[in-house]
Amino acid sequence: MSAEWKRNRLLAAIEPRVRADFLSRVQPISLARDAILLRPGEEIREVIFPSDGLVGLISATPAGDTVQTGMIGADGAVGVFEACGSRRSTAFAGVQVPGAGFRLSADDYRRLFTASPGLQTAVHKFVEVLLAEARQFVACNALHSVEARFCRSVLEAADRTGVGTSIPLKQETLAEMLGVQRTTVTAVVSQLQAKGAIRTWRGGFDVLDRGALERNACSCRENLLSAQAEIYGSDEEVCES
C-alpha cells in the first residue's frame, strides 16, 4: 500500500508498533463529490479518514433547512467520535470537494484506538477543534453577513484541502454550507467577481485575490485559526480513554 495514509493527521499519529496491524485492515476509497457518507440516525459501521478532499458536516431541521456545523479534511475522520460513543450519526456527512481516503471498520477502529496512545491524543485534539468550530459557527451564522461567511468558508475549504487557488466547490454546496438560498450565493459570487476577488467556472471558482477574501471574511476565521493553533500546538497530555 502507498504511503498516502500518512497525509491524514490522525493516521500519521499511529505508532510504528501498531502500524502493521492497521495497514493490514485499512482499505483505500475514493470520495466522490456529493457522496453522502453518513445520515442522521445511521449506525457507524466504518470510520473514514480523508487523505485529501473535503467532507462537510451538515445539520438539518425537520423542515429541511440545512447549515454546516463542521469541515473534515486530512486533519480528521468521519465517525471517529461516534464510533466510540453512541455508534450513531447525528448529522449528514457529505463530500463537498472530491478526493481520496481510507476506511476502517468501526470494530477495527475501536481496537486500534485502544492500542495507540498517539491516535487517542490526535483524536482528542481533532474533536476539540470540531467542538470549537461548531460553537463558532453558531455565532457566525447569527451575527455575520452572508458575504463575510462565504469568504470565511472558502478560505477554510482552501486551507483544509490544499487545492491552492482553484476550488471545486459548487454554488449549491456553498448555499447548503451557509444555510441560504442558491440565489443568495449567486449574488455574493457576483459581488466578489466584480471586486476581482474570484472567477467562477462550472463546478467551482478560482481565487484571484486571496487578500480580498481575507479582508472580507468575518472575524470568526481569525478565532478559528487561533483555536486550531492552540489545540494542535498544546503538549498537554489528554485524559486517558
N, C-alpha and C positions, 0 to 999 in steps of 0.2 A: 504493500500500500504506500502511496506517496505521502509526503510529509505535510500535505495541505492541512491536516488536522491541527498542526501547530499554530495556524493563524487564528484559531479560536482561543480566546483568553482563558477560558475555563479548562479546556483540554490541555493547553500548554502547561498548566499548573500541576498536572498529574506527575507523581514521582516515577522515576525510571523503574523502580522495583515492581510497580503495578501496571506499567505501561503495556507490557507484552499481553497481559490478560485483556486490557482494554482494546488493543489493536486486533485481537482475535474475535472480538464480539461486535465492534462498531461497523456500520455499513455506510458507504458514501451515498448521497442522494442529490438530486437536482431540485432546486427551489424555483418552480415556475411562477412567473408573475400572476397575481390574483389567486393563487392556490390557497385554500383555507386549510390550515394545519390543525386548528382546534376550534370547536364551537362551545358556547356556554353549556355546562352540564355534561359534556363528554368525559369519559374516563381517560385518564392519562395512561396510554399504553406504551408510549415511547417518548424519549426526550430528544429534541433536535438541536444540534449545535451548528449554527451557520459558520462557514468559513469566509463567506462574502455575501453580498446582497443585504436586504433589509426586511425584517418582519415587524408589522405593526400590531400592537395590542389594542383592540377596539372594544369599547363598551357600548351597549345598545339599550334603549328604553323599550318598554312593551309596545310603544307606538312606532318603533322602527327607526328613531333618531339615533345617530351614532356620533361618537367622538373618540379620538385617540387618547389613550392613557399611558402609552409607553412605546419605545422602539427597541428592537433587539437586532443587533448585528453580530459581528465576530467577537463582540465583547461579552456575549452571554449565550443563553439557550432557551428554547421554548419548552415549558413544562418542568423546568428544573426545580422550581419551588414546590409546585403542587404534587409532583411525583413522590415527595417525601412527606406530604401532608394529607389533604383530603382525597387525593387521587382524582380530583375532578377539576375541569377548567371552569373559570368564572367569566371568561371573555373570549371574543374571537381573536384568533391569531392568524393573520393573513400576510402573504408575501407581497410586498409593495415594490421592491426592487429585486429582480431575479438574481439568482446566484447558485451557490452550492453549499453543501454542508454534510453532516454526518448524523446518523440516528443510532440510538441505543435503546433497547427495550427498557421499560421502566424498572423491571426486576433487576436487570444487569446494572442499570444506573444506580440503584439503591445500594447494591453490593459494592460497586466502585466507589461511591460516595463514602461508605463506611471505611473502606480500605485506604483512602487517600486523604490525609490531612490537608495537602496542598489544594485539592479540589474543594474540600469543605471551606477553606478560607476564601478561595476565589468565588464560590457560590454565595457565601455570606456577603461579600462586598458587592457582587452584582445585584443581589436582591435589595441591598440597602440603596444602591443607585436607582433601581427601579422605583422604590418607595419614594425617594426624594423627587424623582421625575414626576410621578403621579401627583404628588402633592403640589408641585409647582404648576403642573398643567391645570389643576383646579383653579388656582388664582389667575393663571394666564387666560383661560377661556372666559373668565368672568370680567376681567379688567382691561384687557388689551384689544386693540383693533385687529381686524382680520389681516390687514397688510402686515402688521408687526408680527403676528403669529405665523403668517405664511413665510416670512423671511427667516424667522427662527427655525421653523420646521425644515425648510430647505437646507439651511446650514447644518442642522443636526443630521439630516439624511446624508449629506455630502461627507460629513465627518465620520459617520458610522460605517459607510460603505466604502469610502476611499475611492470613489469613482472619478474624482477630480472635478472638472468643470462641466462635464456632460452628464446630466442626471436623468435617468429614465423613470421619472415619476409622472404618471398621468394626472390630468386635472381632476378626473373623477376620484382618484385616490386621495389627492390633496383635499378635496371637498370633504371626503369621509374623515380624514385626519383632523380637519379643523372643525367639523361639525356644522358645516354651512352648505348652502346650495351650490351646485356647479356654476351657476351664473355669477355668483359672488366671487368665486375663484377666477373665473374668466375676466371679470372686471379688474381684479387685483393684478392679474398677469398683464393685462393691457397697460395698466398704470406703470408697472415696473419695466415693461418693454419701452414705453415712452421715455422713461428715465435712463434707458441704456443699460439697465442692470442685468436683464436676461433676454434670451431669444428662444422662442418656442420652436419645437419640431414635433412631428407626430409621435406621441407617446412619451414626451419629455421636453426638456429645455436645456439650454446652455447658460452657464453663469458667465456673463461678460464683465461684470464689475462686482467682485465679492465684497469690496469695501462698502459699496452702496447697500448691499444686503445686510452687512454688519451694522451699518448706521441706522437702517430702518427696522432691524429686528428689535423685539421687546427686551426689556431688562432680564427676563427670565433666562435668556441664553447665558448671560454672564453668571447668573446664580447657579445654573445647572453645571456649567464648566467648573465653577469653583467647588461645588459639591462633589463632582466626579474626581477632581484632583485631590481633594481632602480624603475621600473614602479610599480611592485606589492607592494613594500615597501613604496611608497610615501603616505603621509597622506594629500596631497593637494586635495582640492575639485575639482571635474571635472565640466566642464561647464554644465549648465542646458540644457536639450534637448528641 
